[in-house]
Amino acid sequence: MIKRAKRTCTPEFKKQMVALYESGKPRKTIMEEYDLTPSAFDKWIR
């Protein structure tokens, strides 16, 4: 398992990622493009 440095994301960035997901872009593609962890991304979607 790779340990990543903690980084902070702005509320605007989080909303943009959720909007991409809700518009139909695949979850895996978003996480790969923006280097997001599954746990963080899933928390934003909830």
PDB file of N, CA, C and O in Angstrom:
ATOM      1  N   MET A   1       0.848  -1.175   0.000  1.00  0.00           N
ATOM      2  CA  MET A   1       0.000   0.000   0.000  1.00  0.00           C
ATOM      3  C   MET A   1       0.895   1.241   0.000  1.00  0.00           C
ATOM      4  O   MET A   1       1.883   1.316   0.730  1.00  0.00           O
ATOM      5  N   ILE A   2       0.529   2.189  -0.822  1.00  0.00           N
ATOM      6  CA  ILE A   2       1.308   3.421  -0.936  1.00  0.00           C
ATOM      7  C   ILE A   2       0.745   4.463   0.027  1.00  0.00           C
ATOM      8  O   ILE A   2      -0.458   4.724   0.045  1.00  0.00           O
ATOM      9  N   LYS A   3       1.623   5.046   0.816  1.00  0.00           N
ATOM     10  CA  LYS A   3       1.213   6.106   1.741  1.00  0.00           C
ATOM     11  C   LYS A   3       1.266   7.438   0.999  1.00  0.00           C
ATOM     12  O   LYS A   3       2.300   7.799   0.437  1.00  0.00           O
ATOM     13  N   ARG A   4       0.163   8.160   0.998  1.00  0.00           N
ATOM     14  CA  ARG A   4       0.093   9.446   0.316  1.00  0.00           C
ATOM     15  C   ARG A   4       0.156  10.576   1.333  1.00  0.00           C
ATOM     16  O   ARG A   4      -0.291  10.441   2.472  1.00  0.00           O
ATOM     17  N   ALA A   5       0.716  11.678   0.896  1.00  0.00           N
ATOM     18  CA  ALA A   5       0.722  12.874   1.740  1.00  0.00           C
ATOM     19  C   ALA A   5      -0.695  13.444   1.762  1.00  0.00           C
ATOM     20  O   ALA A   5      -1.379  13.458   0.738  1.00  0.00           O
ATOM     21  N   LYS A   6      -1.126  13.905   2.908  1.00  0.00           N
ATOM     22  CA  LYS A   6      -2.458  14.477   3.024  1.00  0.00           C
ATOM     23  C   LYS A   6      -2.500  15.811   2.294  1.00  0.00           C
ATOM     24  O   LYS A   6      -1.622  16.656   2.467  1.00  0.00           O
ATOM     25  N   ARG A   7      -3.516  15.985   1.489  1.00  0.00           N
ATOM     26  CA  ARG A   7      -3.678  17.263   0.811  1.00  0.00           C
ATOM     27  C   ARG A   7      -5.097  17.751   1.042  1.00  0.00           C
ATOM     28  O   ARG A   7      -6.016  16.956   1.237  1.00  0.00           O
ATOM     29  N   THR A   8      -5.262  19.037   1.020  1.00  0.00           N
ATOM     30  CA  THR A   8      -6.582  19.595   1.255  1.00  0.00           C
ATOM     31  C   THR A   8      -7.198  20.013  -0.067  1.00  0.00           C
ATOM     32  O   THR A   8      -6.519  20.535  -0.951  1.00  0.00           O
ATOM     33  N   CYS A   9      -8.474  19.778  -0.183  1.00  0.00           N
ATOM     34  CA  CYS A   9      -9.216  20.144  -1.391  1.00  0.00           C
ATOM     35  C   CYS A   9     -10.260  21.186  -1.003  1.00  0.00           C
ATOM     36  O   CYS A   9     -10.893  21.089   0.049  1.00  0.00           O
ATOM     37  N   THR A  10     -10.426  22.155  -1.846  1.00  0.00           N
ATOM     38  CA  THR A  10     -11.401  23.210  -1.559  1.00  0.00           C
ATOM     39  C   THR A  10     -12.816  22.674  -1.735  1.00  0.00           C
ATOM     40  O   THR A  10     -13.029  21.707  -2.467  1.00  0.00           O
ATOM     41  N   PRO A  11     -13.774  23.291  -1.074  1.00  0.00           N
ATOM     42  CA  PRO A  11     -15.169  22.880  -1.253  1.00  0.00           C
ATOM     43  C   PRO A  11     -15.612  22.983  -2.722  1.00  0.00           C
ATOM     44  O   PRO A  11     -16.420  22.176  -3.183  1.00  0.00           O
ATOM     45  N   GLU A  12     -15.090  23.962  -3.446  1.00  0.00           N
ATOM     46  CA  GLU A  12     -15.432  24.128  -4.860  1.00  0.00           C
ATOM     47  C   GLU A  12     -14.936  22.935  -5.678  1.00  0.00           C
ATOM     48  O   GLU A  12     -15.641  22.441  -6.558  1.00  0.00           O
ATOM     49  N   PHE A  13     -13.722  22.480  -5.381  1.00  0.00           N
ATOM     50  CA  PHE A  13     -13.160  21.324  -6.080  1.00  0.00           C
ATOM     51  C   PHE A  13     -14.000  20.079  -5.806  1.00  0.00           C
ATOM     52  O   PHE A  13     -14.292  19.310  -6.722  1.00  0.00           O
ATOM     53  N   LYS A  14     -14.386  19.881  -4.554  1.00  0.00           N
ATOM     54  CA  LYS A  14     -15.193  18.727  -4.186  1.00  0.00           C
ATOM     55  C   LYS A  14     -16.533  18.742  -4.918  1.00  0.00           C
ATOM     56  O   LYS A  14     -16.987  17.715  -5.421  1.00  0.00           O
ATOM     57  N   LYS A  15     -17.162  19.920  -4.971  1.00  0.00           N
ATOM     58  CA  LYS A  15     -18.444  20.050  -5.668  1.00  0.00           C
ATOM     59  C   LYS A  15     -18.288  19.756  -7.154  1.00  0.00           C
ATOM     60  O   LYS A  15     -19.162  19.144  -7.768  1.00  0.00           O
ATOM     61  N   GLN A  16     -17.178  20.190  -7.723  1.00  0.00           N
ATOM     62  CA  GLN A  16     -16.906  19.946  -9.141  1.00  0.00           C
ATOM     63  C   GLN A  16     -16.763  18.446  -9.408  1.00  0.00           C
ATOM     64  O   GLN A  16     -17.271  17.947 -10.412  1.00  0.00           O
ATOM     65  N   MET A  17     -16.079  17.727  -8.522  1.00  0.00           N
ATOM     66  CA  MET A  17     -15.901  16.281  -8.688  1.00  0.00           C
ATOM     67  C   MET A  17     -17.234  15.548  -8.573  1.00  0.00           C
ATOM     68  O   MET A  17     -17.507  14.623  -9.338  1.00  0.00           O
ATOM     69  N   VAL A  18     -18.066  15.963  -7.615  1.00  0.00           N
ATOM     70  CA  VAL A  18     -19.385  15.355  -7.454  1.00  0.00           C
ATOM     71  C   VAL A  18     -20.246  15.643  -8.683  1.00  0.00           C
ATOM     72  O   VAL A  18     -20.981  14.768  -9.142  1.00  0.00           O
ATOM     73  N   ALA A  19     -20.161  16.860  -9.217  1.00  0.00           N
ATOM     74  CA  ALA A  19     -20.922  17.216 -10.416  1.00  0.00           C
ATOM     75  C   ALA A  19     -20.506  16.359 -11.608  1.00  0.00           C
ATOM     76  O   ALA A  19     -21.353  15.922 -12.388  1.00  0.00           O
ATOM     77  N   LEU A  20     -19.199  16.118 -11.751  1.00  0.00           N
ATOM     78  CA  LEU A  20     -18.724  15.247 -12.830  1.00  0.00           C
ATOM     79  C   LEU A  20     -19.316  13.850 -12.691  1.00  0.00           C
ATOM     80  O   LEU A  20     -19.759  13.250 -13.670  1.00  0.00           O
ATOM     81  N   TYR A  21     -19.317  13.342 -11.464  1.00  0.00           N
ATOM     82  CA  TYR A  21     -19.857  12.007 -11.199  1.00  0.00           C
ATOM     83  C   TYR A  21     -21.351  11.957 -11.507  1.00  0.00           C
ATOM     84  O   TYR A  21     -21.832  11.010 -12.129  1.00  0.00           O
ATOM     85  N   GLU A  22     -22.074  12.976 -11.070  1.00  0.00           N
ATOM     86  CA  GLU A  22     -23.525  13.003 -11.281  1.00  0.00           C
ATOM     87  C   GLU A  22     -23.895  13.207 -12.741  1.00  0.00           C
ATOM     88  O   GLU A  22     -24.994  12.841 -13.158  1.00  0.00           O
ATOM     89  N   SER A  23     -22.990  13.787 -13.522  1.00  0.00           N
ATOM     90  CA  SER A  23     -23.277  13.981 -14.943  1.00  0.00           C
ATOM     91  C   SER A  23     -23.017  12.714 -15.752  1.00  0.00           C
ATOM     92  O   SER A  23     -23.279  12.675 -16.955  1.00  0.00           O
ATOM     93  N   GLY A  24     -22.499  11.673 -15.087  1.00  0.00           N
ATOM     94  CA  GLY A  24     -22.348  10.397 -15.769  1.00  0.00           C
ATOM     95  C   GLY A  24     -20.925   9.948 -16.015  1.00  0.00           C
ATOM     96  O   GLY A  24     -20.711   8.873 -16.575  1.00  0.00           O
ATOM     97  N   LYS A  25     -19.952  10.735 -15.615  1.00  0.00           N
ATOM     98  CA  LYS A  25     -18.554  10.345 -15.808  1.00  0.00           C
ATOM     99  C   LYS A  25     -18.234   9.208 -14.836  1.00  0.00           C
ATOM    100  O   LYS A  25     -18.589   9.294 -13.661  1.00  0.00           O
ATOM    101  N   PRO A  26     -17.573   8.147 -15.301  1.00  0.00           N
ATOM    102  CA  PRO A  26     -17.288   7.006 -14.425  1.00  0.00           C
ATOM    103  C   PRO A  26     -16.415   7.385 -13.226  1.00  0.00           C
ATOM    104  O   PRO A  26     -15.476   8.172 -13.340  1.00  0.00           O
ATOM    105  N   ARG A  27     -16.752   6.806 -12.086  1.00  0.00           N
ATOM    106  CA  ARG A  27     -16.051   7.048 -10.826  1.00  0.00           C
ATOM    107  C   ARG A  27     -14.561   6.770 -10.968  1.00  0.00           C
ATOM    108  O   ARG A  27     -13.731   7.567 -10.532  1.00  0.00           O
ATOM    109  N   LYS A  28     -14.230   5.650 -11.572  1.00  0.00           N
ATOM    110  CA  LYS A  28     -12.828   5.250 -11.725  1.00  0.00           C
ATOM    111  C   LYS A  28     -12.050   6.276 -12.546  1.00  0.00           C
ATOM    112  O   LYS A  28     -10.909   6.597 -12.212  1.00  0.00           O
ATOM    113  N   THR A  29     -12.647   6.785 -13.602  1.00  0.00           N
ATOM    114  CA  THR A  29     -11.994   7.769 -14.469  1.00  0.00           C
ATOM    115  C   THR A  29     -11.697   9.058 -13.706  1.00  0.00           C
ATOM    116  O   THR A  29     -10.606   9.617 -13.825  1.00  0.00           O
ATOM    117  N   ILE A  30     -12.660   9.524 -12.928  1.00  0.00           N
ATOM    118  CA  ILE A  30     -12.477  10.752 -12.145  1.00  0.00           C
ATOM    119  C   ILE A  30     -11.336  10.573 -11.149  1.00  0.00           C
ATOM    120  O   ILE A  30     -10.476  11.444 -11.017  1.00  0.00           O
ATOM    121  N   MET A  31     -11.333   9.442 -10.451  1.00  0.00           N
ATOM    122  CA  MET A  31     -10.299   9.204  -9.438  1.00  0.00           C
ATOM    123  C   MET A  31      -8.912   9.118 -10.080  1.00  0.00           C
ATOM    124  O   MET A  31      -7.938   9.609  -9.508  1.00  0.00           O
ATOM    125  N   GLU A  32      -8.812   8.506 -11.248  1.00  0.00           N
ATOM    126  CA  GLU A  32      -7.510   8.402 -11.919  1.00  0.00           C
ATOM    127  C   GLU A  32      -7.037   9.764 -12.434  1.00  0.00           C
ATOM    128  O   GLU A  32      -5.870  10.122 -12.270  1.00  0.00           O
ATOM    129  N   GLU A  33      -7.944  10.517 -13.055  1.00  0.00           N
ATOM    130  CA  GLU A  33      -7.580  11.821 -13.627  1.00  0.00           C
ATOM    131  C   GLU A  33      -7.107  12.811 -12.567  1.00  0.00           C
ATOM    132  O   GLU A  33      -6.145  13.549 -12.781  1.00  0.00           O
ATOM    133  N   TYR A  34      -7.785  12.822 -11.427  1.00  0.00           N
ATOM    134  CA  TYR A  34      -7.495  13.823 -10.401  1.00  0.00           C
ATOM    135  C   TYR A  34      -6.712  13.262  -9.220  1.00  0.00           C
ATOM    136  O   TYR A  34      -6.524  13.950  -8.216  1.00  0.00           O
ATOM    137  N   ASP A  35      -6.252  12.010  -9.332  1.00  0.00           N
ATOM    138  CA  ASP A  35      -5.438  11.365  -8.295  1.00  0.00           C
ATOM    139  C   ASP A  35      -6.129  11.416  -6.931  1.00  0.00           C
ATOM    140  O   ASP A  35      -5.564  11.902  -5.951  1.00  0.00           O
ATOM    141  N   LEU A  36      -7.354  10.909  -6.888  1.00  0.00           N
ATOM    142  CA  LEU A  36      -8.139  10.898  -5.660  1.00  0.00           C
ATOM    143  C   LEU A  36      -8.166   9.501  -5.056  1.00  0.00           C
ATOM    144  O   LEU A  36      -8.063   8.504  -5.771  1.00  0.00           O
ATOM    145  N   THR A  37      -8.303   9.435  -3.746  1.00  0.00           N
ATOM    146  CA  THR A  37      -8.443   8.139  -3.091  1.00  0.00           C
ATOM    147  C   THR A  37      -9.919   7.743  -3.107  1.00  0.00           C
ATOM    148  O   THR A  37     -10.799   8.602  -3.033  1.00  0.00           O
ATOM    149  N   PRO A  38     -10.184   6.445  -3.204  1.00  0.00           N
ATOM    150  CA  PRO A  38     -11.584   5.999  -3.210  1.00  0.00           C
ATOM    151  C   PRO A  38     -12.347   6.420  -1.962  1.00  0.00           C
ATOM    152  O   PRO A  38     -13.516   6.795  -2.053  1.00  0.00           O
ATOM    153  N   SER A  39     -11.708   6.366  -0.803  1.00  0.00           N
ATOM    154  CA  SER A  39     -12.424   6.715   0.432  1.00  0.00           C
ATOM    155  C   SER A  39     -12.818   8.191   0.462  1.00  0.00           C
ATOM    156  O   SER A  39     -13.929   8.524   0.873  1.00  0.00           O
ATOM    157  N   ALA A  40     -11.930   9.066   0.035  1.00  0.00           N
ATOM    158  CA  ALA A  40     -12.251  10.500   0.010  1.00  0.00           C
ATOM    159  C   ALA A  40     -13.356  10.786  -0.999  1.00  0.00           C
ATOM    160  O   ALA A  40     -14.298  11.522  -0.706  1.00  0.00           O
ATOM    161  N   PHE A  41     -13.238  10.207  -2.175  1.00  0.00           N
ATOM    162  CA  PHE A  41     -14.220  10.461  -3.221  1.00  0.00           C
ATOM    163  C   PHE A  41     -15.607   9.954  -2.796  1.00  0.00           C
ATOM    164  O   PHE A  41     -16.609  10.640  -3.000  1.00  0.00           O
ATOM    165  N   ASP A  42     -15.658   8.762  -2.211  1.00  0.00           N
ATOM    166  CA  ASP A  42     -16.933   8.210  -1.758  1.00  0.00           C
ATOM    167  C   ASP A  42     -17.573   9.070  -0.671  1.00  0.00           C
ATOM    168  O   ASP A  42     -18.795   9.211  -0.623  1.00  0.00           O
ATOM    169  N   LYS A  43     -16.741   9.646   0.204  1.00  0.00           N
ATOM    170  CA  LYS A  43     -17.249  10.522   1.265  1.00  0.00           C
ATOM    171  C   LYS A  43     -17.898  11.769   0.661  1.00  0.00           C
ATOM    172  O   LYS A  43     -18.935  12.228   1.139  1.00  0.00           O
ATOM    173  N   TRP A  44     -17.282  12.314  -0.391  1.00  0.00           N
ATOM    174  CA  TRP A  44     -17.843  13.512  -1.042  1.00  0.00           C
ATOM    175  C   TRP A  44     -19.176  13.183  -1.715  1.00  0.00           C
ATOM    176  O   TRP A  44     -20.101  13.996  -1.696  1.00  0.00           O
ATOM    177  N   ILE A  45     -19.275  12.003  -2.302  1.00  0.00           N
ATOM    178  CA  ILE A  45     -20.510  11.606  -2.985  1.00  0.00           C
ATOM    179  C   ILE A  45     -21.646  11.460  -1.974  1.00  0.00           C
ATOM    180  O   ILE A  45     -22.779  11.859  -2.246  1.00  0.00           O
ATOM    181  N   ARG A  46     -21.344  10.892  -0.813  1.00  0.00           N
ATOM    182  CA  ARG A  46     -22.356  10.748   0.244  1.00  0.00           C
ATOM    183  C   ARG A  46     -22.769  12.106   0.713  1.00  0.00           C
ATOM    184  O   ARG A  46     -23.614  12.222   1.601  1.00  0.00           O
TER     185      ARG A  46
END
